[in-house]
Amino acid sequence: MATIPSYASKLMHFSPFNPSNKAGLTNRDFQTVNPFKHKEKPWQIQCSKKKTSFTDRILDYIEGGPKLRKWYGASDELPRDGGLPEEEESAEPEVRDSILVTNGDSEIGQMVILSLILRRARVKALVNDKRAALDAFGSYVEPISRQGNDSSGLTKAIKGVRAIICPSHEGCLSEIESMRGVQHIILLSQLAVYKSSSGIQGLMNNKARRLAERDEEAVQGCGIPYTIIQAGLLENSPGGMQGFSFEKDAAAKGRLSKEDAAMICAEALNIIPERGLVFEVVNGEEKVLNWKERFASLIASSEQLQK
């Protein structure tokens, strides 16, 4: 049973990119849990037969520090200036093994990034603050600035990318001029939630609804195989504690843990539909033991309906 220090409990709700810092952490507090600077374990974790939760795995990753560096393939030290090493020009064919996360400084975007890191994926992220991204994830993530009019950064973002995950609606693909070579696009959509809202809530969600509709249309019309995950209302509840429901119209009324949503985005990478897959998901009763098989079943059902 783990004894969690006070700052660790705050970490679960802390966004390093949020200037309001609602969790009450200072920069000094966050540096304490930097996996590259932390050398001593402030608590002991005992073995347990109980399944490790998503949050516990994140804390294990953070506390692992230097011991996990070689396991993940990261270098022993960050560059002295805190930046990323310059890539050398190469005449060899481009290897596409990276995952690009748009909106990487949003709360759900950070959860997706952590899910990918736990799967040892090579991750790039579009962010507003590269320094904050480096402080949060170190060399496990290559942050790409989305600010300014210079498109060279976005061109670099696509280099070596095999799949794009859009975890929130902010015109996720409009900033990227060319997606040549990308093999799969995954969009986490709240369109079903926005469509079901009415009254004052419907008016408040009007702009978000238009963005969601635009994003889904852009993904479906880009000519790249896509997976659109139409989730129920995203909420801050522990992931891995409930099952799921994939019933039609479930997203309009149901809810989905943000941690579960991030996990589903990462799992969607394992199977690429021939053209596209759109499905709804909320927390429910169905226990999914093999996500690759579950996605294959969803694709088969979708193709059957299209005939």
C-alpha positions as CSV (number, residue, x, y, z in Angstrom):
1,M,0.0,0.0,0.0
2,A,1.5,3.3,-1.1
3,T,1.8,6.3,1.3
4,I,1.3,9.3,-1.0
5,P,2.9,12.6,0.0
6,S,0.8,15.7,-0.1
7,Y,2.3,17.0,-3.4
8,A,1.5,13.7,-5.1
9,S,-2.2,13.9,-4.4
10,K,-2.2,17.5,-5.9
11,L,-0.4,16.2,-9.0
12,M,-3.4,14.3,-10.1
13,H,-5.3,17.5,-10.7
14,F,-2.4,19.8,-11.6
15,S,-1.7,21.0,-15.1
16,P,1.8,22.4,-15.5
17,F,0.6,24.5,-18.4
18,N,-2.2,26.2,-16.4
19,P,-1.0,29.6,-15.1
20,S,-3.8,29.7,-12.5
21,N,-2.2,26.6,-10.9
22,K,-5.5,25.6,-9.1
23,A,-4.0,22.7,-7.3
24,G,-1.8,25.1,-5.2
25,L,1.5,23.8,-6.4
26,T,4.4,26.2,-6.9
27,N,7.1,25.7,-9.5
28,R,9.3,24.4,-6.8
29,D,6.8,21.8,-5.8
30,F,6.5,20.5,-9.4
31,Q,10.3,20.3,-9.7
32,T,10.2,17.9,-6.8
33,V,8.5,15.3,-8.9
34,N,10.6,15.9,-12.0
35,P,11.6,12.4,-13.1
36,F,15.0,13.6,-14.2
37,K,16.0,15.4,-10.9
38,H,14.3,13.2,-8.3
39,K,16.9,10.8,-6.8
40,E,15.3,9.6,-3.7
41,K,12.0,7.8,-3.2
42,P,9.9,9.6,-0.6
43,W,7.8,6.6,0.0
44,Q,8.0,2.8,-0.3
45,I,5.6,0.9,-2.6
46,Q,4.8,-2.7,-1.4
47,C,3.8,-5.4,-3.8
48,S,0.1,-6.0,-4.1
49,K,-2.1,-8.4,-6.1
50,K,-4.6,-5.6,-6.7
51,K,-4.5,-4.3,-10.3
52,T,-2.5,-1.0,-10.5
53,S,-4.6,2.0,-11.4
54,F,-3.8,4.4,-14.2
55,T,-2.9,7.1,-11.7
56,D,-0.6,4.7,-9.7
57,R,1.2,3.8,-12.9
58,I,1.8,7.5,-13.7
59,L,3.2,8.0,-10.2
60,D,5.4,4.9,-10.6
61,Y,6.7,6.4,-13.8
62,I,7.4,9.7,-12.2
63,E,9.1,8.2,-9.2
64,G,11.1,5.8,-11.3
65,G,13.3,8.6,-12.5
66,P,16.8,7.6,-13.8
67,K,16.1,3.9,-13.5
68,L,13.4,4.1,-16.2
69,R,15.5,6.3,-18.5
70,K,17.4,3.4,-20.3
71,W,14.2,1.3,-20.3
72,Y,12.4,4.0,-22.2
73,G,15.4,4.7,-24.4
74,A,15.9,8.3,-23.1
75,S,19.3,9.8,-22.7
76,D,20.8,10.1,-19.2
77,E,20.7,13.9,-19.1
78,L,18.8,16.7,-20.7
79,P,20.8,19.2,-22.7
80,R,22.2,22.0,-20.5
81,D,20.1,24.6,-22.0
82,G,16.9,22.6,-21.5
83,G,16.3,22.3,-25.2
84,L,16.1,19.4,-27.5
85,P,19.2,18.1,-29.4
86,E,19.4,19.3,-33.0
87,E,18.5,16.6,-35.6
88,E,21.2,15.9,-38.1
89,E,20.3,15.8,-41.8
90,S,20.1,12.3,-43.1
91,A,19.8,10.8,-46.6
92,E,18.2,7.7,-45.2
93,P,14.5,7.1,-45.8
94,E,12.3,8.8,-43.2
95,V,11.2,6.5,-40.4
96,R,7.6,7.2,-39.3
97,D,7.3,5.9,-35.7
98,S,6.1,9.0,-33.8
99,I,2.7,10.0,-32.5
100,L,1.7,13.6,-32.7
101,V,-0.7,14.9,-30.0
102,T,-2.4,18.2,-30.8
103,N,-3.5,20.4,-27.9
104,G,-0.8,18.9,-25.8
105,D,-1.1,21.4,-23.0
106,S,-4.8,20.8,-22.4
107,E,-5.7,18.5,-19.4
108,I,-6.9,15.7,-21.6
109,G,-4.0,16.2,-23.9
110,Q,-1.5,15.6,-21.1
111,M,-3.4,12.4,-20.1
112,V,-3.1,11.1,-23.6
113,I,0.7,11.9,-23.6
114,L,1.1,10.0,-20.3
115,S,-0.8,7.0,-21.7
116,L,1.5,7.0,-24.8
117,I,4.7,7.3,-22.6
118,L,3.6,4.3,-20.6
119,R,3.3,2.4,-23.9
120,R,6.9,3.5,-24.8
121,A,5.6,5.5,-27.8
122,R,7.7,8.2,-29.4
123,V,5.6,11.3,-28.7
124,K,5.5,14.8,-30.3
125,A,3.1,17.4,-28.9
126,L,1.8,20.8,-30.2
127,V,2.0,23.1,-27.2
128,N,1.8,26.8,-26.4
129,D,4.7,26.7,-23.9
130,K,7.7,24.5,-24.8
131,R,9.5,25.2,-21.6
132,A,6.6,24.0,-19.5
133,A,6.3,20.9,-21.6
134,L,10.0,20.1,-21.1
135,D,9.6,20.6,-17.4
136,A,6.6,18.3,-17.3
137,F,7.8,15.5,-19.6
138,G,11.5,15.9,-20.1
139,S,13.0,14.2,-23.2
140,Y,10.1,11.7,-23.3
141,V,8.2,14.2,-25.4
142,E,9.3,16.5,-28.3
143,P,7.3,19.7,-27.8
144,I,6.5,21.8,-30.9
145,S,5.4,25.4,-30.5
146,R,2.0,26.2,-32.0
147,Q,2.5,30.0,-31.6
148,G,3.5,32.5,-34.2
149,N,3.1,32.6,-37.9
150,D,6.1,30.5,-38.8
151,S,4.9,27.3,-40.3
152,S,8.4,25.6,-40.1
153,G,7.6,24.3,-36.6
154,L,4.4,22.6,-37.8
155,T,6.2,21.2,-40.8
156,K,8.7,19.7,-38.3
157,A,5.9,18.4,-36.2
158,I,4.7,16.1,-39.0
159,K,8.2,14.8,-39.8
160,G,8.4,11.2,-38.8
161,V,4.8,11.0,-37.6
162,R,2.7,8.0,-38.4
163,A,-0.4,8.9,-36.4
164,I,-2.1,12.1,-35.0
165,I,-4.3,12.2,-31.9
166,C,-6.6,15.2,-31.5
167,P,-7.8,15.1,-27.9
168,S,-9.9,18.3,-27.9
169,H,-11.8,20.6,-30.2
170,E,-9.7,23.6,-31.2
171,G,-9.5,23.3,-34.9
172,C,-6.9,20.5,-34.3
173,L,-6.0,20.0,-38.0
174,S,-6.4,23.5,-39.4
175,E,-2.9,24.5,-38.2
176,I,-1.2,21.6,-40.1
177,E,-0.9,22.4,-43.8
178,S,0.3,19.0,-45.0
179,M,-0.3,15.6,-43.5
180,R,1.6,13.6,-46.2
181,G,2.8,10.3,-44.8
182,V,0.4,10.2,-41.9
183,Q,-1.3,6.8,-41.7
184,H,-4.0,7.3,-39.1
185,I,-5.9,10.2,-37.4
186,I,-7.7,9.8,-34.1
187,L,-10.2,12.4,-32.9
188,L,-11.7,12.5,-29.4
189,S,-15.1,14.2,-30.0
190,Q,-17.7,15.7,-27.7
191,L,-20.1,16.5,-30.6
192,A,-22.8,14.1,-29.3
193,V,-22.7,15.9,-25.9
194,Y,-23.0,19.4,-27.5
195,K,-25.9,18.3,-29.8
196,S,-27.9,17.0,-26.9
197,S,-27.6,20.2,-24.8
198,S,-30.5,22.6,-24.8
199,G,-31.6,26.0,-23.3
200,I,-28.8,28.1,-21.8
201,Q,-26.4,25.2,-21.9
202,G,-27.0,24.8,-25.6
203,L,-26.2,28.5,-26.2
204,M,-23.0,28.2,-24.2
205,N,-22.0,25.1,-26.2
206,N,-22.8,26.7,-29.5
207,K,-19.2,27.7,-30.4
208,A,-17.8,24.3,-29.2
209,R,-20.4,22.5,-31.2
210,R,-19.4,24.3,-34.4
211,L,-15.7,23.5,-33.7
212,A,-16.6,19.9,-33.1
213,E,-18.6,19.6,-36.3
214,R,-15.7,21.3,-38.3
215,D,-13.2,18.9,-36.8
216,E,-15.2,15.8,-37.6
217,E,-15.8,17.0,-41.2
218,A,-12.1,17.8,-41.6
219,V,-11.0,14.3,-40.3
220,Q,-13.6,12.5,-42.5
221,G,-12.6,14.5,-45.6
222,C,-8.8,14.4,-45.3
223,G,-8.4,11.1,-47.2
224,I,-6.4,9.4,-44.3
225,P,-7.8,6.5,-42.3
226,Y,-9.4,7.8,-39.2
227,T,-11.0,6.9,-35.9
228,I,-13.5,9.3,-34.4
229,I,-14.3,8.5,-30.7
230,Q,-17.6,10.2,-29.9
231,A,-17.3,10.2,-26.1
232,G,-19.9,11.0,-23.4
233,L,-19.4,14.0,-21.2
234,L,-15.8,13.8,-20.0
235,E,-15.5,13.9,-16.2
236,N,-12.7,13.9,-13.6
237,S,-13.1,10.4,-12.2
238,P,-10.6,7.6,-11.8
239,G,-9.9,5.5,-14.9
240,G,-10.0,1.7,-15.0
241,M,-12.7,1.5,-12.4
242,Q,-15.7,0.9,-14.7
243,G,-16.6,-0.9,-17.8
244,F,-17.9,0.6,-21.1
245,S,-20.9,0.9,-23.3
246,F,-20.8,1.3,-27.1
247,E,-24.5,1.6,-27.7
248,K,-25.9,4.0,-30.2
249,D,-26.9,7.4,-28.7
250,A,-25.1,6.5,-25.5
251,A,-22.7,9.5,-25.7
252,A,-25.6,12.0,-25.6
253,K,-26.6,11.1,-22.1
254,G,-23.6,9.1,-20.7
255,R,-20.3,10.0,-19.1
256,L,-16.7,8.9,-19.6
257,S,-13.7,9.2,-17.3
258,K,-11.0,11.4,-18.8
259,E,-8.4,8.8,-17.9
260,D,-10.4,6.1,-19.7
261,A,-10.8,8.4,-22.7
262,A,-7.0,9.0,-22.9
263,M,-6.5,5.2,-22.7
264,I,-8.9,4.6,-25.5
265,C,-7.2,7.1,-27.7
266,A,-3.9,5.3,-27.1
267,E,-5.4,1.9,-27.7
268,A,-7.0,3.1,-31.0
269,L,-3.4,3.2,-32.5
270,N,-3.2,-0.6,-32.6
271,I,-5.7,-1.1,-35.4
272,I,-6.2,1.2,-38.5
273,P,-9.5,1.0,-40.3
274,E,-9.5,0.7,-44.0
275,R,-11.3,4.1,-44.4
276,G,-12.8,5.3,-41.1
277,L,-14.5,4.3,-37.9
278,V,-16.9,6.4,-35.9
279,F,-18.3,5.0,-32.6
280,E,-19.8,6.2,-29.3
281,V,-18.4,5.2,-25.9
282,V,-19.3,5.9,-22.3
283,N,-18.6,4.2,-19.0
284,G,-20.9,1.2,-18.6
285,E,-21.0,-2.5,-17.8
286,E,-19.0,-4.1,-20.5
287,K,-15.5,-5.2,-19.5
288,V,-13.0,-4.9,-22.4
289,L,-10.2,-7.4,-22.0
290,N,-8.7,-7.0,-25.5
291,W,-9.0,-3.6,-27.1
292,K,-7.5,-4.7,-30.4
293,E,-10.3,-7.3,-30.7
294,R,-12.9,-4.8,-29.6
295,F,-11.8,-2.2,-32.2
296,A,-11.9,-5.0,-34.9
297,S,-15.5,-5.8,-33.8
298,L,-16.4,-2.1,-34.0
299,I,-14.9,-1.8,-37.5
300,A,-16.8,-4.9,-38.7
301,S,-20.1,-3.6,-37.3
302,S,-19.5,-0.2,-39.0
303,E,-18.7,-1.8,-42.3
304,Q,-21.8,-4.0,-42.0
305,L,-24.0,-0.9,-41.5
306,Q,-22.5,0.8,-44.5
307,K,-23.5,-2.0,-46.9
